[in-house]
């Protein structure tokens, strides 16, 4: 369970997403939109930028893959359920790019 410290930001993001869709707090909504955009940008940069793939390989955590998939599925599902269509689509793309990036790293 020492890998939990590696995914604390991901867990906090999921908590923030759930809190944002359940409340009308403008700060939480801005946080969700900002983090979604930032993470989407970084994931795209890593996947399509050849030099950044090695950084991801070095930054690999000891967290099991199923946990990351569970968090991304939760984020995507919650956002889509509460009809945050664009944010949900963003998290779906983040999830897909993360999976493709991991597949590419594993092949090397």
NORTABEL-V954224 format. One line per field, one symbol per residue. ss: DSSP state (2 for helix, 1 for strand, 0 for the rest). phi: phi as a letter, one per 20 degrees, with the letter a starting at -180 (. if undefined). psi: psi as a letter, one per 20 degrees, with the letter a starting at -180 (. if undefined). Layout:
ss: ???
phi: ???
psi: ???
This chain:
ss: 022222222222222222222200022222222222222222222222022222222200000022222222222222222000222222222222222222222220
phi: .fffffdffffffffffffffecdfffffffffffffffffffffffeegfeffffffegeeffgfffffffffgffffffemegffffgfffgfffffffffffffe
psi: jiihhhjhghghggghgghghirkohghghgggghggghggggggggiogiihhghhhjprjqqhhgghgghggggggghhjkmgggghghggggghgghghghghh.
